Amino acid sequence: MQRTIIITGASDGIGAEIARQMAQAGTSSVALVLAARNQDALAKVAQQCQAHGATTLVVPTDVSVEAQCRALVDAAAGRFGRIDALINNAGVSAQALFSDVSAADLGWYERLMRINLWGSVWCTHAALPHLRASRGSIVAVSSLAGLIGVPGRTAYSASKFAMTGFFEALRAELKPAGVSVTTAFPGVVLTRIRAHGWNAAGTQAGSSGLREDDAMSVAECARQIIRGLELRQREVVMTRKGRLGRFLKLVLPAAVERMALAALKDEVKPQ
């Protein structure tokens, strides 16, 4: 039986790599519904997946628009008749000290929340009847910044903490229905999302404010997310430092704050 899997943010980075790896592993047994704003980039990813035998459907989608999230799910269900998994991967990064954000620019905090949180909420709500019918799976790609507040990431951490809480509550709600909910917590991953993230003015930053000495590869990040999906794991905390930080936050919170500050490049540390 062919599984239908929706992947948002599938035009680049983690989402595109998840699609490619699933195509390689599933061949003709998987139908991949690829969603993002960039239709040309989606088409290239679709071709790569088709080369491995996967069936694909490209649905250009801006997840910050509720109607487009619902249209995405309708397109997937209309084409394949079922939905077995939804991977909420679409998101945008941001780096700015809160004190550097002017009152006139503060509106981008809300725009970021619409993408990182509400896009996942809207897609999940639309897909839920289909996932209940298939006893399927939901994946939410959060971040270590959704477990530990990161300085210079107030907006981003807020959106990812919100994702973490939403999907943790939803996991408990859906357990009786046999629908699994996996929340993934990547650390620093070598993708372009960092450079494409927003700065204090809500425009493209062009660079990351985080140290990237031990950044994880996109391929490894995607592999861990797929494994979490297939094993129907509750959480995937991807690095030893992340697992340590989550534990220390309970017993030595000040030490975790120092770790978070140490992760920033010197030029963006608060003075």
C-alpha positions in Angstrom: 0.0 0.0 0.0 1.3 3.4 -1.0 1.9 5.9 1.9 1.1 9.5 1.4 3.4 11.9 3.2 3.1 15.7 3.2 6.3 17.7 3.8 6.2 21.4 4.3 9.3 23.5 3.7 10.3 20.9 1.1 12.1 23.2 -1.4 15.4 23.3 0.4 17.4 22.2 3.5 16.0 19.7 5.9 12.6 19.3 4.1 14.2 18.6 0.7 16.6 16.1 2.3 13.8 14.3 4.1 12.0 14.0 0.8 15.0 12.6 -1.0 15.9 10.1 1.7 12.3 8.9 1.9 12.2 8.5 -1.8 15.4 6.5 -1.8 14.1 4.2 1.0 10.5 3.9 -0.1 10.8 3.8 -3.9 7.3 3.3 -5.4 5.6 2.7 -2.1 5.6 6.3 -1.1 3.8 9.4 -2.5 5.5 12.6 -1.4 3.5 15.8 -1.3 6.0 18.6 -1.4 5.0 22.1 -0.2 6.8 25.4 -0.1 6.6 28.8 -1.7 9.2 28.3 -4.4 7.6 26.2 -7.1 10.8 25.9 -9.2 12.8 24.6 -6.3 10.0 22.2 -5.4 10.0 20.9 -8.9 13.7 20.1 -8.8 13.3 18.2 -5.5 10.3 16.3 -7.0 12.5 15.3 -10.0 15.2 14.0 -7.6 12.6 11.9 -5.8 11.0 10.6 -8.9 14.4 9.4 -10.1 14.2 6.9 -7.1 10.7 5.8 -8.1 8.7 7.9 -5.7 5.4 9.5 -6.8 5.3 13.2 -6.1 2.8 16.1 -6.0 4.1 19.7 -5.9 1.8 22.1 -4.1 3.1 25.7 -3.8 2.1 26.8 -0.3 2.7 29.7 2.0 2.0 28.2 5.4 1.4 31.7 6.9 -1.9 31.7 5.0 -4.5 29.4 6.5 -6.4 28.9 3.2 -3.2 27.7 1.5 -2.6 25.2 4.3 -6.0 23.8 3.9 -5.7 23.7 0.1 -2.5 21.8 0.5 -4.2 19.0 2.5 -7.2 19.0 0.1 -4.8 18.6 -2.9 -3.0 15.7 -1.2 -6.2 13.9 -0.2 -7.8 14.5 -3.5 -4.9 13.1 -5.5 -4.0 10.1 -3.3 -7.1 9.4 -1.3 -5.4 9.2 2.0 -2.8 10.9 4.2 -0.4 8.8 6.4 2.0 11.4 7.7 2.4 15.2 7.9 5.8 16.6 8.5 5.5 20.2 9.7 9.0 21.4 8.7 8.4 24.9 7.2 9.9 27.7 9.2 12.0 30.8 9.3 14.8 31.7 11.6 15.5 35.1 13.3 18.3 36.7 15.3 18.0 39.9 17.1 18.5 41.2 20.7 15.0 42.3 21.9 16.4 45.7 22.9 17.5 46.2 19.3 14.0 45.8 17.8 12.2 49.1 17.4 8.5 49.5 18.2 7.9 50.1 14.5 9.6 46.8 13.6 8.1 44.6 16.3 5.3 43.4 14.0 7.6 40.8 12.5 7.5 38.8 15.7 3.8 38.2 14.8 4.7 37.3 11.2 7.3 34.8 12.4 4.7 33.2 14.7 2.3 32.8 11.8 4.9 30.8 9.9 6.5 28.7 12.6 3.5 28.1 14.8 0.3 28.8 13.0 1.4 27.2 9.7 1.9 23.9 11.6 -1.4 24.3 13.5 -3.4 25.0 10.3 -1.8 22.2 8.4 -2.3 19.8 11.2 -6.0 20.8 11.8 -6.8 20.3 8.1 -5.0 16.9 7.9 -6.3 15.5 11.2 -9.4 13.7 9.9 -7.3 11.9 7.3 -4.6 11.1 9.9 -7.1 9.7 12.3 -8.5 7.5 9.5 -5.1 6.1 8.7 -3.9 6.0 12.3 -1.0 8.0 10.9 1.8 10.3 12.2 2.6 13.9 12.7 6.1 15.3 12.9 6.8 18.8 14.2 10.3 20.1 13.5 10.9 22.4 16.4 14.5 23.4 17.6 16.7 23.2 20.7 15.6 26.8 20.9 12.2 25.4 21.6 13.5 23.7 24.7 16.1 26.2 26.0 15.7 30.0 25.5 18.5 31.3 23.3 19.7 34.9 23.7 19.3 36.8 20.5 16.5 34.4 19.5 13.6 35.7 21.5 11.1 35.6 18.6 12.4 32.3 17.3 12.4 30.7 20.7 8.9 31.9 21.4 7.6 30.3 18.2 9.4 27.1 18.8 8.4 26.8 22.5 4.9 27.4 21.3 5.2 24.5 18.8 6.7 22.3 21.5 3.8 22.9 23.9 1.1 22.6 21.2 2.3 19.3 19.9 3.0 17.9 23.4 -0.6 18.5 24.3 -1.8 17.2 21.0 0.2 14.0 21.4 -1.8 13.2 24.6 -5.1 14.1 22.9 -4.4 11.8 19.9 -3.0 8.8 21.7 -6.4 7.1 22.0 -6.9 7.6 18.2 -3.6 5.8 17.4 -2.0 8.9 15.8 1.6 9.5 16.8 3.1 12.9 17.3 6.9 13.3 17.1 8.6 16.6 18.0 12.1 16.9 16.6 14.6 19.3 18.2 17.6 20.0 15.9 20.5 22.1 17.1 22.6 24.1 14.6 22.3 22.4 11.2 24.2 23.4 8.1 21.3 24.8 6.1 20.6 28.2 4.5 17.8 29.0 6.9 20.2 30.8 9.2 21.4 33.2 6.5 17.8 33.6 5.3 16.5 34.4 8.8 15.4 37.8 9.9 17.3 40.5 11.7 16.1 43.2 14.1 14.4 45.1 11.3 12.6 42.0 10.1 14.6 41.8 6.9 17.0 39.0 5.8 20.0 38.8 8.0 22.4 37.2 5.5 24.4 35.4 8.2 24.0 33.4 11.4 24.7 34.7 14.9 25.5 31.2 16.1 28.8 29.4 16.3 28.8 26.5 13.7 32.0 24.6 14.7 30.1 21.4 15.4 27.0 22.0 13.2 25.1 18.9 12.1 24.8 17.9 8.5 21.5 18.2 6.8 21.6 14.6 5.9 22.1 13.5 9.5 19.3 15.7 10.7 16.9 14.4 8.1 17.9 10.8 8.9 17.1 11.3 12.6 13.7 12.9 11.8 12.8 10.0 9.5 13.8 7.5 12.1 11.7 9.3 14.7 8.7 9.2 12.4 9.1 5.5 11.5 9.5 4.5 15.2 6.7 6.8 16.2 9.0 8.4 18.9 7.7 11.1 21.1 10.7 13.3 20.8 14.0 13.4 18.9 16.6 15.5 20.7 19.4 15.4 18.2 22.7 16.2 20.0 24.3 15.2 23.2 24.7 18.8 24.1 21.0 19.3 23.6 20.1 16.3 25.8 22.5 17.6 28.5 21.1 21.1 28.3 17.6 19.9 28.8 18.6 17.9 31.9 20.7 20.7 33.3 17.9 23.2 32.9 16.0 21.4 35.6 18.9 21.3 38.1 21.4 24.0 37.1 19.5 26.6 35.0 22.2 29.3 35.3 24.7 26.9 33.7 22.4 26.4 30.8 22.1 30.2 30.3 25.9 30.3 30.2 25.9 27.5 27.6 23.4 29.4 25.5 25.4 32.6 25.6 28.6 30.7 24.6 26.8 29.5 21.5 26.6 33.1 20.2 29.3 34.6 18.0 31.2 37.3 19.9 29.9 40.1 17.7 26.3 39.5 18.5 26.5 38.8 22.2 24.6 41.3 24.5 26.7 43.9 26.2 
